[in-house]
Amino acid sequence: MHRNRGGWSVAGNAALLLVALAVVTANVARADEPPAFRQGLWQFDRTVGGQNLQTKSCTNPSEDMKRQNAILEKGGCKSSPSTRSGNAYSFTVDCAVTTPGSDPVNVRSTSVMTVESDSAYNVDITTTGAGISTQERLVARRVGDCAK
């Protein structure tokens, strides 16, 4: 990120927005829905820009995807219907993102979700906007039942 006298540059703001959109769209499913995922303790391993992040959560990824989709649509983003090829589901999300003190930036995220089972999936995401592109890989695995 580049800092200018007044704060973060447009390129820096766009980079942050690209990462945020990539994280959100990693959890979004579209029209040709994948099979329902099982409720339980899930481990999410994300790799973005060479950085690795692991989280665990007691969740139902299918429900999370529906909630995230609603948030994106409420924010004015447009999602394409997904297309299916075997166990891979592809879709795009387009958003016009406005940051304080700058013009709107058109951001597109293209995701390919590969479903292994109701307990495992991967998502590869490419997000572009303002001349910046980010790549993300999400590996999601159900690792057990939730603590009672």
DSSP file (Angstrom, degrees, kcal/mol; ACC not computed):
  #  RESIDUE AA STRUCTURE BP1 BP2  ACC     N-H-->O    O-->H-N    N-H-->O    O-->H-N    TCO  KAPPA ALPHA  PHI   PSI    X-CA   Y-CA   Z-CA
    1    1 A M              0   0    0      0, 0.0     2,-0.5     0, 0.0     7,-0.0   0.000 360.0 360.0 360.0 147.8    0.0    0.0    0.0
    2    2 A H        -     0   0    0      7,-0.1     7,-2.4     0, 0.0     2,-0.5  -0.922 360.0-151.0-112.4 131.5    1.1    3.5   -0.7
    3    3 A R  E     -A    8   0A   0     -2,-0.5     5,-0.2     5,-0.2     2,-0.2  -0.861  13.3-173.2-102.8 132.4    0.5    6.3    1.7
    4    4 A N  E >   -A    7   0A   0      3,-3.2     3,-1.3    -2,-0.5     5,-0.0  -0.576  44.7 -87.8-110.8-178.1    0.1    9.8    0.5
    5    5 A R  T 3  S+     0   0    0      1,-0.3     3,-0.1    -2,-0.2    -2,-0.0   0.845 125.8  46.0 -60.5 -34.4   -0.1   13.0    2.6
    6    6 A G  T 3  S-     0   0    0      1,-0.2     2,-0.3     2,-0.0    -1,-0.3   0.480 125.2 -83.9 -89.6  -1.1   -3.9   12.8    3.0
    7    7 A G  E <  S+A    4   0A   0     -3,-1.3    -3,-3.2     0, 0.0    -1,-0.2  -0.984  85.5   2.2 137.1-149.9   -4.0    9.1    3.9
    8    8 A W  E    S-A    3   0A   0     -2,-0.3    -5,-0.2    -5,-0.2    -3,-0.0  -0.492  74.9-116.5 -76.1 143.2   -4.0    5.9    2.0
    9    9 A S     >  -     0   0    0     -7,-2.4     4,-2.8    -2,-0.2     5,-0.2  -0.228  25.8-105.9 -72.7 166.5   -3.8    6.2   -1.8
   10   10 A V  H  > S+     0   0    0      1,-0.2     4,-2.9     2,-0.2     5,-0.2   0.908 123.9  52.9 -59.1 -42.2   -6.6    5.1   -4.2
   11   11 A A  H  > S+     0   0    0      1,-0.2     4,-2.2     2,-0.2    -1,-0.2   0.902 110.1  48.0 -61.5 -40.2   -4.4    2.1   -5.1
   12   12 A G  H  > S+     0   0    0    -10,-0.3     4,-2.1     2,-0.2    -2,-0.2   0.919 112.5  47.6 -66.4 -43.9   -4.1    1.2   -1.4
   13   13 A N  H  X S+     0   0    0     -4,-2.8     4,-2.3     1,-0.2    -2,-0.2   0.911 111.7  51.0 -62.7 -42.1   -7.8    1.6   -0.8
   14   14 A A  H  X S+     0   0    0     -4,-2.9     4,-2.6     1,-0.2    -1,-0.2   0.899 107.6  53.1 -62.9 -40.3   -8.6   -0.5   -3.8
   15   15 A A  H  X S+     0   0    0     -4,-2.2     4,-2.2     2,-0.2    -1,-0.2   0.921 109.6  48.0 -62.1 -43.6   -6.2   -3.2   -2.7
   16   16 A L  H  X S+     0   0    0     -4,-2.1     4,-2.4     1,-0.2    -1,-0.2   0.913 112.5  49.2 -62.3 -42.0   -7.9   -3.4    0.7
   17   17 A L  H  X S+     0   0    0     -4,-2.3     4,-2.8     2,-0.2     5,-0.2   0.881 108.5  53.4 -65.7 -38.2  -11.3   -3.5   -1.0
   18   18 A L  H  X S+     0   0    0     -4,-2.6     4,-2.4     2,-0.2    -1,-0.2   0.924 110.7  46.3 -62.5 -43.9  -10.1   -6.3   -3.3
   19   19 A V  H  X S+     0   0    0     -4,-2.2     4,-2.3     2,-0.2    -2,-0.2   0.927 113.4  49.2 -64.4 -44.3   -9.0   -8.4   -0.4
   20   20 A A  H  X S+     0   0    0     -4,-2.4     4,-2.1     1,-0.2    -2,-0.2   0.917 112.7  47.2 -62.2 -43.3  -12.2   -7.8    1.5
   21   21 A L  H  X S+     0   0    0     -4,-2.8     4,-3.1     1,-0.2     5,-0.2   0.895 110.2  53.1 -65.9 -38.8  -14.4   -8.7   -1.5
   22   22 A A  H  X S+     0   0    0     -4,-2.4     4,-1.3    -5,-0.2    -1,-0.2   0.908 109.2  49.3 -62.1 -41.6  -12.3  -11.8   -2.1
   23   23 A V  H  < S+     0   0    0     -4,-2.3     4,-0.4     2,-0.2    -1,-0.2   0.917 114.4  45.0 -64.4 -42.7  -12.9  -12.9    1.5
   24   24 A V  H >< S+     0   0    0     -4,-2.1     3,-1.6     1,-0.2    -2,-0.2   0.939 112.5  49.4 -67.2 -46.7  -16.6  -12.3    1.2
   25   25 A T  H >< S+     0   0    0     -4,-3.1     3,-1.5     1,-0.3    -1,-0.2   0.690  94.1  74.4 -71.8 -15.3  -17.0  -14.0   -2.2
   26   26 A A  T 3< S+     0   0    0     -4,-1.3    -1,-0.3     1,-0.3    -2,-0.2   0.768 101.7  44.0 -63.1 -22.2  -15.2  -17.0   -1.0
   27   27 A N  T <  S+     0   0    0     -3,-1.6     2,-0.4    -4,-0.4    41,-0.3   0.222  93.8 103.6-105.9  13.6  -18.3  -17.9    1.0
   28   28 A V    <   -     0   0    0     -3,-1.5     2,-0.3    40,-0.1    38,-0.1  -0.822  45.4-170.5-106.2 134.6  -20.9  -17.1   -1.7
   29   29 A A        -     0   0    0     -2,-0.4     2,-0.2    36,-0.2     4,-0.1  -0.832  11.4-156.9-112.4 158.4  -22.8  -19.6   -3.8
   30   30 A R        -     0   0    0     -2,-0.3    61,-0.0     2,-0.2    36,-0.0  -0.446  42.0 -51.1-124.3-163.2  -25.0  -18.8   -6.7
   31   31 A A  S    S+     0   0    0     49,-0.3     2,-2.1     1,-0.2    52,-0.1   0.794 123.7  54.3 -45.2 -55.3  -28.0  -20.1   -8.7
   32   32 A D  S    S-     0   0    0     50,-0.2    -1,-0.2     1,-0.0    -2,-0.2  -0.551  94.7-154.3 -83.3  78.1  -26.7  -23.6   -9.6
   33   33 A E        -     0   0    0     -2,-2.1     3,-0.1    -4,-0.1    -2,-0.1  -0.149   7.9-123.3 -61.3 141.6  -26.2  -24.3   -5.9
   34   34 A P        -     0   0    0      0, 0.0     3,-0.1     0, 0.0    -1,-0.1  -0.298  50.0 -72.0 -70.2 168.2  -23.6  -26.9   -4.8
   35   35 A P        -     0   0    0      0, 0.0     2,-0.1     0, 0.0    82,-0.1  -0.224  65.1 -86.7 -57.5 154.6  -24.8  -29.7   -2.6
   36   36 A A        -     0   0    0     -3,-0.1     2,-0.3     1,-0.1    -3,-0.0  -0.394  43.3-133.9 -65.1 139.0  -25.7  -28.7    1.0
   37   37 A F        -     0   0    0     -3,-0.1    25,-0.2    -2,-0.1     2,-0.2  -0.656  23.9-104.4 -93.7 153.2  -22.7  -28.7    3.4
   38   38 A R        -     0   0    0     80,-2.7    21,-0.1    -2,-0.3     2,-0.1  -0.499  28.1-115.6 -80.5 142.3  -23.0  -30.3    6.8
   39   39 A Q        +     0   0    0     -2,-0.2     2,-0.3    21,-0.2    21,-0.2  -0.456  68.1  88.1 -64.8 145.1  -23.2  -28.3   10.0
   40   40 A G  E    S-B   59   0B   0     19,-1.9    19,-2.7    -2,-0.1     2,-0.7  -0.976  82.4 -32.6 158.2-166.1  -20.2  -28.8   12.3
   41   41 A L  E     -BC  58 144B   0    103,-2.9   102,-3.3    -2,-0.3   103,-1.0  -0.783  61.8-169.6 -86.7 117.7  -16.7  -27.6   13.2
   42   42 A W  E     -BC  57 142B   0     15,-3.0    15,-2.4    -2,-0.7     2,-0.5  -0.865  15.9-149.3-113.2 142.6  -15.1  -26.3   10.0
   43   43 A Q  E     -BC  56 141B   0     98,-3.3    98,-2.4    -2,-0.4     2,-0.5  -0.951  11.9-163.8-109.5 130.0  -11.5  -25.4    9.3
   44   44 A F  E     -BC  55 140B   0     11,-3.2    11,-2.2    -2,-0.5     2,-0.6  -0.961   3.7-170.0-117.6 116.9  -10.9  -22.7    6.7
   45   45 A D  E     -BC  54 139B   0     94,-2.7    94,-2.4    -2,-0.5     2,-0.4  -0.933  11.4-173.6-108.0 114.4   -7.4  -22.3    5.3
   46   46 A R  E     -BC  53 138B   0      7,-3.2     7,-2.5    -2,-0.6     2,-0.5  -0.869  13.3-168.5-110.4 140.7   -7.0  -19.1    3.2
   47   47 A T  E     +BC  52 137B   0     90,-2.2    90,-1.9    -2,-0.4     2,-0.4  -0.976  16.1 165.9-126.2 117.0   -4.0  -18.1    1.1
   48   48 A V  E >  S-BC  51 136B   0      3,-2.5     3,-2.4    -2,-0.5    88,-0.2  -0.991  70.5 -17.7-133.0 122.4   -4.1  -14.5   -0.2
   49   49 A G  T 3  S-     0   0    0     86,-1.1     3,-0.1    -2,-0.4    -1,-0.1   0.849 127.5 -51.6  54.0  38.2   -1.0  -12.8   -1.6
   50   50 A G  T 3  S+     0   0    0      1,-0.3     2,-0.4     0, 0.0    -1,-0.3   0.402 114.1 118.9  81.0  -4.5    1.3  -15.3    0.0
   51   51 A Q  E <   -B   48   0B   0     -3,-2.4    -3,-2.5     2,-0.0     2,-0.4  -0.800  51.5-151.0 -97.2 136.9   -0.3  -14.8    3.4
   52   52 A N  E     -B   47   0B   0     -2,-0.4     2,-0.4    -5,-0.2    -5,-0.2  -0.876  14.2-179.8-109.2 139.6   -1.9  -17.8    5.1
   53   53 A L  E     -B   46   0B   0     -7,-2.5    -7,-3.2    -2,-0.4     2,-0.5  -0.995   5.9-167.8-138.5 129.5   -4.8  -17.6    7.6
   54   54 A Q  E     +B   45   0B   0     -2,-0.4     2,-0.3    -9,-0.2    -9,-0.2  -0.972  11.2 171.3-119.8 132.3   -6.5  -20.5    9.3
   55   55 A T  E     -B   44   0B   0    -11,-2.2   -11,-3.2    -2,-0.5     2,-0.4  -0.955  17.5-153.6-132.6 155.6   -9.7  -20.2   11.2
   56   56 A K  E     +B   43   0B   0     -2,-0.3     2,-0.3   -13,-0.2   -13,-0.2  -0.984  19.7 171.5-126.8 142.1  -12.1  -22.7   12.8
   57   57 A S  E     -B   42   0B   0    -15,-2.4   -15,-3.0    -2,-0.4     2,-0.9  -0.994  38.6-125.6-152.3 140.8  -15.8  -22.1   13.2
   58   58 A C  E     +B   41   0B   0     -2,-0.3     2,-0.3   -17,-0.2   -17,-0.2  -0.797  67.4 123.5 -83.0 109.0  -18.8  -24.0   14.3
   59   59 A T  E     -B   40   0B   0    -19,-2.7   -19,-1.9    -2,-0.9     3,-0.1  -0.918  67.4-116.7-156.8 173.5  -21.0  -23.3   11.3
   60   60 A N    >>  -     0   0    0     -2,-0.3     4,-2.2   -21,-0.2     3,-0.7  -0.932  24.1-159.2-121.8 103.3  -23.0  -24.4    8.3
   61   61 A P  H 3> S+     0   0    0      0, 0.0     4,-2.5     0, 0.0     5,-0.2   0.818  89.7  59.3 -55.9 -33.0  -21.2  -23.2    5.2
   62   62 A S  H 3> S+     0   0    0    -25,-0.2     4,-1.6     2,-0.2   -33,-0.1   0.932 109.7  42.4 -61.2 -44.9  -24.4  -23.4    3.1
   63   63 A E  H <> S+     0   0    0     -3,-0.7     4,-2.2     2,-0.2    -1,-0.2   0.891 112.2  54.5 -68.2 -39.8  -26.2  -21.0    5.4
   64   64 A D  H  X S+     0   0    0     -4,-2.2     4,-2.7     1,-0.2     5,-0.2   0.909 106.1  52.8 -58.9 -42.4  -23.1  -18.7    5.6
   65   65 A M  H  X S+     0   0    0     -4,-2.5     4,-2.2     1,-0.2   -36,-0.2   0.902 108.4  49.5 -61.4 -42.0  -23.1  -18.5    1.8
   66   66 A K  H  X S+     0   0    0     -4,-1.6     4,-2.0     2,-0.2    -1,-0.2   0.913 112.2  48.0 -64.0 -42.7  -26.7  -17.4    1.7
   67   67 A R  H  X S+     0   0    0     -4,-2.2     4,-2.0     2,-0.2    -2,-0.2   0.926 112.2  48.6 -64.0 -45.0  -26.1  -14.7    4.3
   68   68 A Q  H  X S+     0   0    0     -4,-2.7     4,-2.4   -41,-0.3    -1,-0.2   0.888 109.3  53.2 -63.9 -38.4  -23.0  -13.4    2.5
   69   69 A N  H  X S+     0   0    0     -4,-2.2     4,-2.5   -42,-0.2    -1,-0.2   0.918 108.1  50.3 -61.7 -43.3  -24.9  -13.3   -0.8
   70   70 A A  H  X S+     0   0    0     -4,-2.0     4,-2.4     1,-0.2    -1,-0.2   0.890 109.6  51.5 -62.4 -39.7  -27.6  -11.2    0.8
   71   71 A I  H  X S+     0   0    0     -4,-2.0     4,-1.7     2,-0.2    -2,-0.2   0.926 111.0  47.6 -63.2 -45.5  -25.0   -8.8    2.2
   72   72 A L  H  <>S+     0   0    0     -4,-2.4     5,-2.4     1,-0.2    -2,-0.2   0.928 113.3  47.3 -61.9 -45.7  -23.4   -8.4   -1.2
   73   73 A E  H ><5S+     0   0    0     -4,-2.5     3,-1.6     1,-0.2    -1,-0.2   0.891 109.8  52.8 -64.9 -39.0  -26.7   -7.8   -3.0
   74   74 A K  H 3<5S+     0   0    0     -4,-2.4    -1,-0.2     1,-0.3    -2,-0.2   0.838 105.8  56.3 -63.2 -32.2  -27.8   -5.3   -0.4
   75   75 A G  T 3<5S-     0   0    0     -4,-1.7    -1,-0.3    -5,-0.2    -2,-0.2   0.403 126.5-101.3 -80.2   2.4  -24.5   -3.5   -1.0
   76   76 A G  T < 5S+     0   0    0     -3,-1.6    -3,-0.2     1,-0.3    20,-0.2   0.541  73.0 144.6  92.9   6.8  -25.4   -3.2   -4.7
   77   77 A C      < -     0   0    0     -5,-2.4     2,-0.5    -6,-0.2    -1,-0.3  -0.492  40.1-141.3 -78.9 150.9  -23.2   -6.0   -6.0
   78   78 A K  E     -D   94   0B   0     16,-2.9    16,-3.1    -2,-0.2     2,-0.4  -0.954  13.2-160.3-115.1 128.9  -24.4   -8.0   -9.0
   79   79 A S  E     -D   93   0B   0     -2,-0.5    14,-0.2    14,-0.2     3,-0.1  -0.868  12.7-132.4-109.7 141.5  -23.8  -11.8   -9.1
   80   80 A S        -     0   0    0     12,-2.7   -49,-0.3    -2,-0.4     2,-0.1  -0.548  35.2 -96.4 -82.4 154.6  -23.9  -13.9  -12.2
   81   81 A P        -     0   0    0      0, 0.0    11,-0.1     0, 0.0     2,-0.1  -0.471  49.7-112.6 -62.4 144.2  -25.8  -17.2  -12.2
   82   82 A S        -     0   0    0      9,-0.1     2,-0.4    -2,-0.1     9,-0.2  -0.461  23.4-144.7 -79.9 154.8  -23.3  -19.9  -11.5
   83   83 A T  E     -E   90   0B   0      7,-2.3     7,-2.6    -2,-0.1     2,-0.4  -0.917  11.1-145.3-115.8 147.4  -22.4  -22.5  -14.0
   84   84 A R  E     +E   89   0B   0     -2,-0.4     2,-0.4     5,-0.2     5,-0.2  -0.925  20.3 174.3-118.0 136.5  -21.7  -26.1  -13.2
   85   85 A S  E >  S-E   88   0B   0      3,-2.6     3,-1.8    -2,-0.4     2,-0.4  -0.866  71.4 -54.6-136.9 102.0  -19.2  -28.5  -14.8
   86   86 A G  T 3  S-     0   0    0     -2,-0.4    28,-0.0     1,-0.3     0, 0.0  -0.534 122.9 -17.6  65.5-120.9  -19.0  -31.7  -12.9
   87   87 A N  T 3  S+     0   0    0     -2,-0.4    28,-2.8    -3,-0.1     2,-0.4   0.208 118.3  98.2-101.9  15.3  -18.3  -30.8   -9.2
   88   88 A A  E <   -EF  85 114B   0     -3,-1.8    -3,-2.6    26,-0.2     2,-0.5  -0.889  52.1-166.6-107.9 134.2  -17.0  -27.3  -10.1
   89   89 A Y  E     -EF  84 113B   0     24,-2.9    24,-3.2    -2,-0.4     2,-0.4  -0.980   7.3-168.3-120.2 124.4  -19.3  -24.2   -9.7
   90   90 A S  E     +EF  83 112B   0     -7,-2.6    -7,-2.3    -2,-0.5     2,-0.3  -0.900  15.9 150.2-117.0 142.4  -18.2  -20.9  -11.3
   91   91 A F  E     - F   0 111B   0     20,-2.0    20,-2.9    -2,-0.4     2,-0.3  -0.982  28.4-137.0-159.9 163.1  -19.6  -17.4  -10.8
   92   92 A T  E     - F   0 110B   0     -2,-0.3   -12,-2.7    18,-0.2     2,-0.4  -0.913   5.2-157.3-124.5 154.8  -18.7  -13.7  -10.8
   93   93 A V  E     -DF  79 109B   0     16,-2.3    16,-2.7    -2,-0.3     2,-0.4  -0.998   9.3-164.0-130.2 126.6  -19.6  -10.8   -8.5
   94   94 A D  E     +DF  78 108B   0    -16,-3.1   -16,-2.9    -2,-0.4     2,-0.3  -0.947  13.1 173.0-113.8 130.7  -19.4   -7.2   -9.8
   95   95 A C  E     - F   0 107B   0     12,-2.8    12,-3.4    -2,-0.4     2,-0.7  -0.987  30.9-142.7-135.4 144.6  -19.4   -4.3   -7.4
   96   96 A A  E     - F   0 106B   0     -2,-0.3     2,-0.5    10,-0.2    10,-0.2  -0.942  30.8-163.0-101.7 110.2  -18.9   -0.6   -7.7
   97   97 A V  E     - F   0 105B   0      8,-3.3     8,-3.1    -2,-0.7     2,-0.5  -0.835   6.1-160.0-103.6 127.3  -16.9    0.3   -4.5
   98   98 A T        -     0   0    0     -2,-0.5     5,-0.1     6,-0.2    -2,-0.0  -0.910   5.8-169.5-107.9 128.7  -16.7    3.8   -3.3
   99   99 A T    >   -     0   0    0     -2,-0.5     3,-1.9     4,-0.4   -85,-0.0  -0.861  41.0 -83.5-111.3 151.9  -14.0    4.9   -0.9
  100  100 A P  T 3  S+     0   0    0      0, 0.0     3,-0.1     0, 0.0    -1,-0.0  -0.278 113.4   8.1 -55.5 129.7  -13.9    8.2    0.9
  101  101 A G  T 3  S+     0   0    0      1,-0.2     2,-0.3    -3,-0.0   -91,-0.1   0.619 115.2  86.1  78.0  13.3  -12.4   10.9   -1.3
  102  102 A S  S <  S-     0   0    0     -3,-1.9    -1,-0.2   -92,-0.0    -3,-0.2  -0.941  79.5 -97.2-141.0 165.5  -12.2    8.9   -4.5
  103  103 A D        -     0   0    0     -2,-0.3    -4,-0.4     1,-0.1    -6,-0.1  -0.362  57.7 -81.0 -73.5 158.7  -14.3    7.9   -7.5
  104  104 A P        -     0   0    0      0, 0.0     2,-0.5     0, 0.0    -6,-0.2  -0.306  42.8-145.2 -59.9 145.2  -16.1    4.5   -7.5
  105  105 A V  E     -F   97   0B   0     -8,-3.1    -8,-3.3    -3,-0.1     2,-0.5  -0.964   8.9-134.3-114.8 126.3  -13.9    1.5   -8.4
  106  106 A N  E     -F   96   0B   0     -2,-0.5    24,-0.5   -10,-0.2     2,-0.4  -0.706  27.5-171.7 -81.1 125.9  -15.4   -1.3  -10.4
  107  107 A V  E     -F   95   0B   0    -12,-3.4   -12,-2.8    -2,-0.5     2,-0.4  -0.968   8.1-168.5-123.5 132.7  -14.4   -4.6   -8.8
  108  108 A R  E     -FG  94 128B   0     20,-2.8    20,-2.9    -2,-0.4     2,-0.5  -0.983   1.5-168.0-123.7 131.9  -14.9   -8.1  -10.2
  109  109 A S  E     -FG  93 127B   0    -16,-2.7   -16,-2.3    -2,-0.4     2,-0.5  -0.979   2.9-165.6-118.4 125.9  -14.4  -11.3   -8.4
  110  110 A T  E     -FG  92 126B   0     16,-3.1    16,-2.5    -2,-0.5     2,-0.4  -0.955  12.4-172.2-112.8 124.1  -14.4  -14.6  -10.3
  111  111 A S  E     -FG  91 125B   0    -20,-2.9   -20,-2.0    -2,-0.5     2,-0.5  -0.911  18.1-167.7-121.6 142.7  -14.8  -17.7   -8.2
  112  112 A V  E     -FG  90 124B   0     12,-2.2    12,-2.3    -2,-0.4     2,-0.5  -0.960  12.9-165.7-126.7 112.1  -14.5  -21.4   -8.9
  113  113 A M  E     -FG  89 123B   0    -24,-3.2   -24,-2.9    -2,-0.5     2,-0.6  -0.861   2.5-162.1-100.0 125.7  -15.7  -23.7   -6.1
  114  114 A T  E     -FG  88 122B   0      8,-2.9     8,-2.3    -2,-0.5     2,-0.6  -0.939   9.3-152.2-109.1 117.8  -14.8  -27.3   -6.3
  115  115 A V  E     + G   0 121B   0    -28,-2.8     6,-0.2    -2,-0.6     3,-0.1  -0.785  20.6 174.0 -94.7 122.6  -17.0  -29.5   -4.1
  116  116 A E  E     -     0   0B   0      4,-2.1     2,-0.3    -2,-0.6     5,-0.2   0.826  67.5 -40.7 -90.4 -39.7  -15.4  -32.7   -2.8
  117  117 A S  E >  S- G   0 120B   0      3,-1.9     3,-1.1   -82,-0.1    -1,-0.4  -0.918  72.7 -72.3-167.8-174.2  -18.2  -33.8   -0.5
  118  118 A D  T 3  S+     0   0    0     -2,-0.3   -80,-2.7     1,-0.2     3,-0.1   0.450 133.1  45.3 -75.2   2.6  -20.7  -32.4    1.9
  119  119 A S  T 3  S+     0   0    0      1,-0.2    23,-2.9   -82,-0.2     2,-0.3   0.248 114.1  41.3-126.4   9.8  -17.7  -31.9    4.3
  120  120 A A  E <   +GH 117 141B   0     -3,-1.1    -4,-2.1    21,-0.2    -3,-1.9  -0.945  52.4 152.8-162.0 136.0  -15.1  -30.4    2.0
  121  121 A Y  E     -GH 115 140B   0     19,-2.2    19,-3.1    -2,-0.3     2,-0.3  -0.980  22.4-146.9-155.5 162.2  -14.7  -27.9   -0.7
  122  122 A N  E     -GH 114 139B   0     -8,-2.3    -8,-2.9    -2,-0.3     2,-0.4  -0.951   8.7-161.1-128.2 149.7  -12.1  -25.5   -2.3
  123  123 A V  E     -GH 113 138B   0     15,-2.5    15,-2.8    -2,-0.3     2,-0.5  -0.993   3.9-163.4-134.3 128.9  -12.6  -22.1   -3.8
  124  124 A D  E     -GH 112 137B   0    -12,-2.3   -12,-2.2    -2,-0.4     2,-0.4  -0.958  18.2-171.4-108.1 125.6  -10.1  -20.3   -6.1
  125  125 A I  E     -GH 111 136B   0     11,-2.6    11,-2.4    -2,-0.5     2,-0.5  -0.961  16.7-170.7-125.5 131.6  -10.9  -16.6   -6.4
  126  126 A T  E     -GH 110 135B   0    -16,-2.5   -16,-3.1    -2,-0.4     2,-0.4  -0.990  12.1-173.2-117.4 123.2   -9.5  -13.9   -8.7
  127  127 A T  E     +GH 109 134B   0      7,-2.4     7,-2.8    -2,-0.5     2,-0.3  -0.970   5.0 179.3-120.4 129.9  -10.5  -10.3   -7.8
  128  128 A T  E     +GH 108 133B   0    -20,-2.9   -20,-2.8    -2,-0.4     5,-0.2  -0.949  15.0 129.7-131.1 149.8   -9.6   -7.4  -10.0
  129  129 A G  E >   + H   0 132B   0      3,-2.2     3,-1.9    -2,-0.3   -22,-0.2  -0.742  64.6  20.4 170.6 145.3  -10.2   -3.7   -9.9
  130  130 A A  T 3  S-     0   0    0    -24,-0.5     3,-0.1     1,-0.3  -116,-0.1   0.828 129.8 -58.0  54.9  35.8   -8.3   -0.3  -10.2
  131  131 A G  T 3  S+     0   0    0      1,-0.2     2,-0.4  -117,-0.1    -1,-0.3   0.614 115.7 113.5  75.0  10.6   -5.5   -2.1  -12.1
  132  132 A I  E <   - H   0 129B   0     -3,-1.9    -3,-2.2  -118,-0.0     2,-0.4  -0.909  44.6-169.2-117.7 143.2   -4.9   -4.5   -9.1
  133  133 A S  E     - H   0 128B   0     -2,-0.4     2,-0.4    -5,-0.2    -5,-0.2  -0.997   1.1-170.4-132.3 137.2   -5.5   -8.2   -9.1
  134  134 A T  E     - H   0 127B   0     -7,-2.8    -7,-2.4    -2,-0.4     2,-0.4  -0.945   8.9-151.9-124.8 150.1   -5.5  -10.6   -6.1
  135  135 A Q  E     - H   0 126B   0     -2,-0.4   -86,-1.1    -9,-0.2     2,-0.4  -0.952  15.6-178.1-117.6 138.7   -5.6  -14.4   -6.0
  136  136 A E  E     -CH  48 125B   0    -11,-2.4   -11,-2.6    -2,-0.4     2,-0.4  -0.991  13.0-163.5-136.5 146.5   -7.0  -16.3   -3.1
  137  137 A R  E     -CH  47 124B   0    -90,-1.9   -90,-2.2    -2,-0.4     2,-0.5  -0.998   7.8-169.2-128.0 127.0   -7.3  -20.0   -2.4
  138  138 A L  E     -CH  46 123B   0    -15,-2.8   -15,-2.5    -2,-0.4     2,-0.5  -0.973   3.8-170.4-116.8 127.3   -9.8  -21.2    0.3
  139  139 A V  E     -CH  45 122B   0    -94,-2.4   -94,-2.7    -2,-0.5     2,-0.5  -0.978  10.9-171.0-116.4 117.7   -9.6  -24.8    1.5
  140  140 A A  E     +CH  44 121B   0    -19,-3.1   -19,-2.2    -2,-0.5     2,-0.4  -0.936   8.2 172.0-116.7 129.3  -12.6  -25.7    3.7
  141  141 A R  E     -CH  43 120B   0    -98,-2.4   -98,-3.3    -2,-0.5     2,-0.6  -0.999  33.2-129.7-137.3 134.1  -12.9  -28.9    5.6
  142  142 A R  E     -C   42   0B   0    -23,-2.9  -100,-0.3    -2,-0.4     3,-0.1  -0.740  27.6-179.9 -77.5 124.4  -15.4  -30.2    8.2
  143  143 A V  E     -     0   0B   0   -102,-3.3     2,-0.3    -2,-0.6  -101,-0.2   0.393  52.0 -48.9-112.0   1.6  -13.2  -31.4   11.1
  144  144 A G  E    S-C   41   0B   0   -103,-1.0  -103,-2.9     0, 0.0    -1,-0.3  -0.971  72.1 -47.8 160.3-172.5  -15.7  -32.6   13.6
  145  145 A D        -     0   0    0     -2,-0.3     2,-0.1  -105,-0.2  -105,-0.1  -0.521  61.4 -97.6 -86.4 158.6  -18.9  -31.9   15.5
  146  146 A C        -     0   0    0     -2,-0.2     2,-0.1     1,-0.1    -1,-0.1  -0.473  42.8-101.6 -74.8 147.0  -19.4  -28.6   17.4
  147  147 A A              0   0    0     -2,-0.1    -1,-0.1     1,-0.1  -107,-0.0  -0.453 360.0 360.0 -66.1 140.7  -18.7  -28.6   21.1
  148  148 A K              0   0    0     -2,-0.1    -1,-0.1    -3,-0.1    -2,-0.0   0.451 360.0 360.0 -88.7 360.0  -22.0  -28.8   23.1
